Amino acid sequence: MLVAAASVCALLLLTGCEEAGQQGAREALQAHLRGLPGDGGYRISDVHCTHGGRYAYFGSVRTTRYFCIARLAEGGDCDLFQVDARPDGSAAVTRVRRGAGCVLPAG
C-alpha cells in the first residue's frame, strides 16, 4: 500500500514538470509576443505549451513542434500558436487560431 502511494506521488510530481523543449517553446512564444506592440494584447506570463513526445511514459521522442496557448489580456480567451524548433536553435512561431479556448490540444 505504501509503495503504491509513493508511486502515485512520484507520478504527480513528474507530470507537473516542464521539460526542456516545452520550456524552450514557451520562452520562444513569450519572446515573440514581447516583440509585438503592447505585447500583442496577451498576458505574457500566461503561456502554456504541450509536452514533447513520449512512449511508455518515461521514454521520450525528439520533438520539434509544440502547440502553445497564450491568454489574452482582455476577455480571458486564448489564442493557439505553433512553435517549431529550428536546427540553429531559433524557433518559428505561427498563430494557428484566434479564440481557440484555453485548453491545450491532447497529444
DRENNU-618902 format. One record per residue: residue number from 1; residue in one letter; x, y, z of N, C-alpha, C, O in turn. Coordinates in Angstrom, 3 decimals. Layout:
% DRENNU-618902
{node NUM; A; {X; Y; Z}; {X; Y; Z}; {X; Y; Z}; {X; Y; Z}} ...
This chain:
% DRENNU-618902
{node 1; M; {0.833; -1.188; 0.000}; {0.000; 0.000; 0.000}; {0.878; 1.252; 0.000}; {0.614; 2.196; -0.745}} {node 2; L; {1.907; 1.261; 0.823}; {2.804; 2.408; 0.904}; {3.552; 2.620; -0.409}; {3.775; 3.758; -0.820}} {node 3; V; {3.939; 1.527; -1.066}; {4.641; 1.611; -2.348}; {3.730; 2.220; -3.407}; {4.171; 3.049; -4.202}} {node 4; A; {2.475; 1.817; -3.421}; {1.518; 2.356; -4.391}; {1.318; 3.851; -4.174}; {1.268; 4.616; -5.137}} {node 5; A; {1.206; 4.264; -2.942}; {1.034; 5.687; -2.633}; {2.264; 6.486; -3.059}; {2.136; 7.583; -3.602}} {node 6; A; {3.446; 5.942; -2.815}; {4.679; 6.617; -3.214}; {4.764; 6.719; -4.729}; {5.225; 7.734; -5.250}} {node 7; S; {4.332; 5.694; -5.442}; {4.344; 5.711; -6.908}; {3.408; 6.783; -7.445}; {3.757; 7.496; -8.385}} {node 8; V; {2.244; 6.902; -6.868}; {1.288; 7.926; -7.295}; {1.864; 9.316; -7.057}; {1.740; 10.190; -7.915}} {node 9; C; {2.482; 9.527; -5.921}; {3.099; 10.829; -5.620}; {4.216; 11.147; -6.617}; {4.334; 12.280; -7.082}} {node 10; A; {5.016; 10.161; -6.934}; {6.106; 10.360; -7.898}; {5.547; 10.708; -9.265}; {6.080; 11.586; -9.942}} {node 11; L; {4.482; 10.037; -9.682}; {3.854; 10.338; -10.966}; {3.315; 11.761; -11.008}; {3.479; 12.462; -12.007}} {node 12; L; {2.681; 12.182; -9.941}; {2.150; 13.540; -9.895}; {3.262; 14.579; -9.980}; {3.107; 15.603; -10.645}} {node 13; L; {4.359; 14.323; -9.324}; {5.489; 15.249; -9.401}; {6.080; 15.305; -10.804}; {6.418; 16.381; -11.296}} {node 14; L; {6.203; 14.159; -11.442}; {6.783; 14.111; -12.787}; {5.890; 14.776; -13.822}; {6.397; 15.443; -14.724}} {node 15; T; {4.601; 14.618; -13.719}; {3.709; 15.196; -14.716}; {3.627; 16.705; -14.589}; {3.240; 17.373; -15.548}} {node 16; G; {3.970; 17.256; -13.463}; {3.908; 18.696; -13.280}; {5.159; 19.416; -13.738}; {5.190; 20.647; -13.727}} {node 17; C; {6.185; 18.697; -14.138}; {7.450; 19.318; -14.528}; {7.405; 19.753; -15.984}; {6.783; 19.103; -16.824}} {node 18; E; {8.071; 20.857; -16.265}; {8.170; 21.347; -17.632}; {9.483; 20.842; -18.214}; {10.551; 21.108; -17.664}} {node 19; E; {9.406; 20.118; -19.317}; {10.612; 19.593; -19.947}; {11.320; 20.694; -20.740}; {10.741; 21.750; -20.998}} {node 20; A; {12.568; 20.443; -21.124}; {13.405; 21.457; -21.771}; {12.801; 21.974; -23.077}; {12.777; 23.183; -23.305}} {node 21; G; {12.315; 21.079; -23.933}; {11.730; 21.503; -25.203}; {10.472; 22.324; -25.005}; {10.243; 23.311; -25.703}} {node 22; Q; {9.668; 21.909; -24.056}; {8.433; 22.619; -23.729}; {8.764; 24.012; -23.184}; {8.107; 24.992; -23.535}} {node 23; Q; {9.763; 24.095; -22.342}; {10.195; 25.378; -21.796}; {10.724; 26.274; -22.916}; {10.429; 27.468; -22.954}} {node 24; G; {11.503; 25.695; -23.821}; {12.030; 26.465; -24.949}; {10.923; 27.023; -25.826}; {10.999; 28.167; -26.273}} {node 25; A; {9.893; 26.218; -26.075}; {8.752; 26.676; -26.878}; {8.020; 27.810; -26.166}; {7.658; 28.810; -26.787}} {node 26; R; {7.804; 27.651; -24.867}; {7.124; 28.697; -24.088}; {7.922; 29.993; -24.134}; {7.364; 31.066; -24.363}} {node 27; E; {9.235; 29.890; -23.913}; {10.077; 31.090; -23.918}; {10.143; 31.736; -25.298}; {10.190; 32.962; -25.402}} {node 28; A; {10.146; 30.925; -26.362}; {10.155; 31.471; -27.728}; {8.863; 32.231; -28.000}; {8.894; 33.318; -28.577}} {node 29; L; {7.727; 31.667; -27.591}; {6.451; 32.355; -27.792}; {6.396; 33.625; -26.950}; {5.941; 34.661; -27.435}} {node 30; Q; {6.846; 33.569; -25.712}; {6.850; 34.772; -24.871}; {7.717; 35.861; -25.488}; {7.328; 37.029; -25.486}} {node 31; A; {8.886; 35.502; -26.017}; {9.766; 36.491; -26.664}; {9.085; 37.073; -27.895}; {9.164; 38.277; -28.141}} {node 32; H; {8.418; 36.227; -28.666}; {7.689; 36.687; -29.858}; {6.611; 37.696; -29.466}; {6.485; 38.751; -30.087}} {node 33; L; {5.838; 37.364; -28.435}; {4.753; 38.251; -28.006}; {5.283; 39.557; -27.441}; {4.683; 40.612; -27.648}} {node 34; R; {6.416; 39.500; -26.720}; {7.022; 40.728; -26.182}; {7.461; 41.669; -27.306}; {7.528; 42.882; -27.106}} {node 35; G; {7.757; 41.123; -28.473}; {8.180; 41.926; -29.614}; {7.043; 42.627; -30.330}; {7.274; 43.468; -31.198}} {node 36; L; {5.815; 42.284; -29.970}; {4.652; 42.929; -30.574}; {4.295; 44.195; -29.804}; {4.515; 44.259; -28.594}} {node 37; P; {3.749; 45.204; -30.482}; {3.321; 46.414; -29.765}; {2.322; 46.061; -28.661}; {1.346; 45.352; -28.905}} {node 38; G; {2.566; 46.553; -27.467}; {1.677; 46.277; -26.327}; {1.597; 44.798; -25.997}; {0.564; 44.321; -25.527}} {node 39; D; {2.680; 44.065; -26.238}; {2.735; 42.609; -26.010}; {1.660; 41.872; -26.802}; {1.287; 40.752; -26.454}} {node 40; G; {1.165; 42.497; -27.863}; {0.149; 41.867; -28.704}; {-1.198; 41.718; -28.017}; {-2.097; 41.067; -28.548}} {node 41; G; {-1.343; 42.312; -26.847}; {-2.593; 42.173; -26.102}; {-2.683; 40.871; -25.314}; {-3.774; 40.455; -24.925}} {node 42; Y; {-1.541; 40.226; -25.078}; {-1.512; 38.955; -24.353}; {-0.941; 39.126; -22.958}; {-0.191; 40.065; -22.691}} {node 43; R; {-1.303; 38.204; -22.065}; {-0.664; 38.096; -20.750}; {0.568; 37.214; -20.941}; {0.448; 35.993; -21.032}} {node 44; I; {1.720; 37.813; -21.001}; {2.960; 37.098; -21.314}; {3.229; 35.978; -20.303}; {3.760; 34.931; -20.671}} {node 45; S; {2.875; 36.186; -19.065}; {3.148; 35.170; -18.034}; {2.186; 33.984; -18.111}; {2.396; 32.974; -17.439}} {node 46; D; {1.136; 34.098; -18.925}; {0.120; 33.041; -19.009}; {0.203; 32.330; -20.355}; {-0.756; 32.323; -21.127}} {node 47; V; {1.366; 31.730; -20.626}; {1.607; 30.962; -21.851}; {1.917; 29.521; -21.434}; {2.715; 29.291; -20.526}} {node 48; H; {1.285; 28.562; -22.100}; {1.482; 27.145; -21.770}; {1.613; 26.352; -23.067}; {0.941; 26.651; -24.054}} {node 49; C; {2.487; 25.333; -23.062}; {2.760; 24.543; -24.261}; {2.599; 23.045; -23.991}; {2.694; 22.583; -22.855}} {node 50; T; {2.353; 22.307; -25.073}; {2.227; 20.855; -24.977}; {3.564; 20.231; -24.614}; {4.617; 20.836; -24.817}} {node 51; H; {3.516; 19.015; -24.074}; {4.716; 18.230; -23.767}; {5.302; 17.674; -25.052}; {4.628; 17.621; -26.081}} {node 52; G; {6.546; 17.264; -24.987}; {7.167; 16.562; -26.102}; {6.621; 15.147; -26.204}; {5.878; 14.700; -25.330}} {node 53; G; {6.985; 14.448; -27.257}; {6.509; 13.084; -27.467}; {7.066; 12.121; -26.433}; {8.220; 12.235; -26.019}} {node 54; R; {6.242; 11.182; -26.023}; {6.652; 10.175; -25.028}; {6.167; 8.809; -25.459}; {5.180; 8.684; -26.182}} {node 55; Y; {6.859; 7.805; -25.015}; {6.385; 6.443; -25.154}; {6.679; 5.723; -23.840}; {7.672; 6.011; -23.172}} {node 56; A; {5.828; 4.809; -23.486}; {5.966; 4.061; -22.231}; {6.198; 5.001; -21.048}; {6.938; 4.676; -20.119}} {node 57; Y; {5.576; 6.136; -21.093}; {5.590; 7.209; -20.102}; {6.960; 7.802; -19.824}; {7.085; 9.027; -19.824}} {node 58; F; {7.987; 7.010; -19.590}; {9.280; 7.569; -19.223}; {10.203; 7.778; -20.424}; {11.158; 8.549; -20.333}} {node 59; G; {9.941; 7.111; -21.537}; {10.756; 7.308; -22.729}; {10.320; 8.566; -23.457}; {9.178; 9.000; -23.304}} {node 60; S; {11.197; 9.155; -24.239}; {10.818; 10.360; -24.967}; {11.238; 10.256; -26.422}; {12.151; 9.509; -26.774}} {node 61; V; {10.559; 11.014; -27.249}; {10.823; 11.098; -28.666}; {11.255; 12.535; -28.954}; {10.657; 13.478; -28.436}} {node 62; R; {12.279; 12.702; -29.770}; {12.732; 14.050; -30.110}; {11.567; 14.814; -30.722}; {10.959; 14.358; -31.690}} {node 63; T; {11.262; 15.958; -30.166}; {10.116; 16.755; -30.597}; {10.594; 18.126; -31.054}; {11.379; 18.781; -30.368}} {node 64; T; {10.117; 18.552; -32.213}; {10.490; 19.876; -32.717}; {9.280; 20.782; -32.896}; {9.441; 21.965; -33.196}} {node 65; R; {8.070; 20.254; -32.721}; {6.857; 21.070; -32.874}; {6.046; 21.015; -31.581}; {5.753; 19.945; -31.049}} {node 66; Y; {5.701; 22.187; -31.101}; {4.882; 22.319; -29.894}; {3.695; 23.212; -30.212}; {3.779; 24.086; -31.073}} {node 67; F; {2.602; 22.990; -29.521}; {1.444; 23.862; -29.612}; {1.299; 24.565; -28.279}; {1.401; 23.950; -27.218}} {node 68; C; {1.061; 25.859; -28.350}; {1.001; 26.677; -27.140}; {-0.254; 27.538; -27.164}; {-0.766; 27.897; -28.225}} {node 69; I; {-0.730; 27.857; -25.983}; {-1.820; 28.817; -25.849}; {-1.301; 30.033; -25.098}; {-0.478; 29.924; -24.190}} {node 70; A; {-1.806; 31.195; -25.503}; {-1.467; 32.448; -24.839}; {-2.771; 33.151; -24.504}; {-3.612; 33.370; -25.376}} {node 71; R; {-2.933; 33.500; -23.241}; {-4.164; 34.150; -22.786}; {-4.149; 35.630; -23.151}; {-3.156; 36.333; -22.963}} {node 72; L; {-5.280; 36.074; -23.677}; {-5.435; 37.488; -23.997}; {-5.589; 38.291; -22.710}; {-6.191; 37.822; -21.744}} {node 73; A; {-5.044; 39.497; -22.703}; {-5.127; 40.351; -21.514}; {-6.575; 40.776; -21.245}; {-6.974; 40.925; -20.090}} {node 74; E; {-7.349; 40.967; -22.294}; {-8.755; 41.366; -22.155}; {-9.647; 40.223; -22.636}; {-9.386; 39.635; -23.685}} {node 75; G; {-10.672; 39.912; -21.895}; {-11.648; 38.919; -22.331}; {-11.407; 37.508; -21.836}; {-12.347; 36.717; -21.766}} {node 76; G; {-10.181; 37.171; -21.491}; {-9.907; 35.873; -20.898}; {-9.802; 34.700; -21.843}; {-9.543; 33.586; -21.388}} {node 77; D; {-9.993; 34.893; -23.156}; {-9.854; 33.792; -24.096}; {-8.376; 33.586; -24.435}; {-7.532; 34.388; -24.034}} {node 78; C; {-8.059; 32.525; -25.165}; {-6.679; 32.226; -25.550}; {-6.577; 32.012; -27.054}; {-7.532; 31.578; -27.697}} {node 79; D; {-5.419; 32.318; -27.600}; {-5.102; 32.007; -28.985}; {-4.131; 30.830; -28.999}; {-3.332; 30.658; -28.079}} {node 80; L; {-4.214; 30.024; -30.056}; {-3.368; 28.844; -30.215}; {-2.224; 29.171; -31.166}; {-2.439; 29.736; -32.238}} {node 81; F; {-1.011; 28.813; -30.767}; {0.190; 29.043; -31.565}; {0.909; 27.726; -31.805}; {0.829; 26.794; -31.006}} {node 82; Q; {1.614; 27.677; -32.931}; {2.503; 26.552; -33.240}; {3.923; 27.083; -33.148}; {4.240; 28.123; -33.724}} {node 83; V; {4.778; 26.372; -32.424}; {6.176; 26.772; -32.272}; {7.037; 25.621; -32.790}; {7.007; 24.514; -32.252}} {node 84; D; {7.804; 25.900; -33.844}; {8.681; 24.897; -34.450}; {10.130; 25.230; -34.140}; {10.612; 26.316; -34.464}} {node 85; A; {10.820; 24.284; -33.509}; {12.247; 24.463; -33.209}; {13.044; 24.275; -34.494}; {12.836; 23.307; -35.226}} {node 86; R; {13.948; 25.196; -34.760}; {14.811; 25.117; -35.941}; {16.156; 24.519; -35.542}; {16.544; 24.590; -34.376}} {node 87; P; {16.874; 23.925; -36.508}; {18.175; 23.322; -36.206}; {19.191; 24.303; -35.612}; {20.081; 23.895; -34.865}} {node 88; D; {19.062; 25.587; -35.939}; {20.024; 26.575; -35.429}; {19.719; 27.044; -34.015}; {20.428; 27.894; -33.477}} {node 89; G; {18.665; 26.495; -33.406}; {18.321; 26.855; -32.031}; {17.243; 27.921; -31.931}; {16.721; 28.167; -30.843}} {node 90; S; {16.901; 28.557; -33.039}; {15.819; 29.540; -33.026}; {14.479; 28.810; -33.159}; {14.441; 27.581; -33.229}} {node 91; A; {13.399; 29.560; -33.194}; {12.078; 28.949; -33.315}; {11.197; 29.787; -34.230}; {11.277; 31.015; -34.240}} {node 92; A; {10.357; 29.107; -34.995}; {9.361; 29.775; -35.827}; {8.028; 29.730; -35.081}; {7.571; 28.665; -34.666}} {node 93; V; {7.419; 30.890; -34.921}; {6.155; 30.993; -34.189}; {5.057; 31.402; -35.159}; {5.193; 32.389; -35.882}} {node 94; T; {3.965; 30.638; -35.172}; {2.830; 30.915; -36.050}; {1.545; 30.848; -35.239}; {1.313; 29.888; -34.503}} {node 95; R; {0.705; 31.882; -35.380}; {-0.604; 31.795; -34.725}; {-1.484; 30.895; -35.583}; {-1.655; 31.133; -36.779}} {node 96; V; {-2.033; 29.869; -34.967}; {-2.850; 28.887; -35.677}; {-4.320; 29.289; -35.650}; {-5.020; 29.185; -36.657}} {node 97; R; {-4.786; 29.753; -34.478}; {-6.199; 30.089; -34.363}; {-6.448; 31.107; -33.276}; {-5.930; 30.989; -32.165}} {node 98; R; {-7.241; 32.102; -33.601}; {-7.698; 33.073; -32.596}; {-8.881; 32.470; -31.855}; {-9.631; 31.669; -32.413}} {node 99; G; {-9.044; 32.859; -30.595}; {-10.191; 32.405; -29.811}; {-10.300; 30.896; -29.745}; {-11.385; 30.338; -29.904}} {node 100; A; {-9.185; 30.240; -29.513}; {-9.132; 28.770; -29.524}; {-9.545; 28.144; -28.210}; {-9.608; 26.919; -28.105}} {node 101; G; {-9.827; 28.955; -27.207}; {-10.072; 28.399; -25.885}; {-8.761; 28.214; -25.156}; {-7.693; 28.333; -25.756}} {node 102; C; {-8.827; 27.932; -23.896}; {-7.607; 27.900; -23.080}; {-7.229; 26.491; -22.628}; {-6.622; 26.319; -21.571}} {node 103; V; {-7.587; 25.483; -23.427}; {-7.221; 24.113; -23.139}; {-6.293; 23.653; -24.264}; {-6.625; 23.764; -25.444}} {node 104; L; {-5.125; 23.137; -23.877}; {-4.175; 22.658; -24.888}; {-4.712; 21.413; -25.581}; {-5.408; 20.609; -24.962}} {node 105; P; {-4.389; 21.248; -26.873}; {-4.809; 20.022; -27.563}; {-4.133; 18.804; -26.940}; {-3.006; 18.889; -26.452}} {node 106; A; {-4.822; 17.689; -26.962}; {-4.263; 16.444; -26.447}; {-3.133; 15.994; -27.366}; {-3.169; 16.242; -28.572}} {node 107; G; {-2.165; 15.355; -26.812}; {-1.091; 14.903; -27.671}; {-0.243; 14.015; -26.972}; {0.733; 13.520; -27.537}} 
